[in-house]
Amino acid sequence: RERSLEGVLDTVTPIYPFSILTSLISTRSANLETLSSSIPTIVLLHSFTTKAIVCPSSTGLALCTVEFAVKYIENNCHRELTVSEITEVLGVSQPYLFKIFKENIGKSPKEFITGVRIKEAKRLLSETNLLISEVAASVGFSDALAFSKSFSKKTGVSPTKYRNDKARD
């Protein structure tokens, strides 16, 4: 069963570029320690993206990391995306990422990536006239056949049937 991050996501401050975070820290206090005592936060710095995510400390490091990963996946699902890339960006191991996804979302990172891609594919199939191969490419599949198999497995119908059924609704 998928756990909902609804509500928790509302407590997560958006991802900041380092320059904005530095400015935020300098306007609030002389250093991060003083900032964190006045506003309880966890700051995850991601060297590959030169971004930081600031979360309330009550949210916890694991959930904060999952939230960053979710945002990263949603922003990059249009291209080929691997679990290895995500772990590299986050600076965590694959077993740890798998564990925190299962605990907080109820899915593996790969299952989550596929779910995001299929959700976007459904939207594209419903709202556009893109060819199936174009939809596949738009959601990060380099092969239309692999996309069709994945879509059919996840939804129970082919992309063409899904589009046709939605057109009749």
Disulfide bonds with the S-S distance in Angstrom:
Cys55-Cys64 1.96
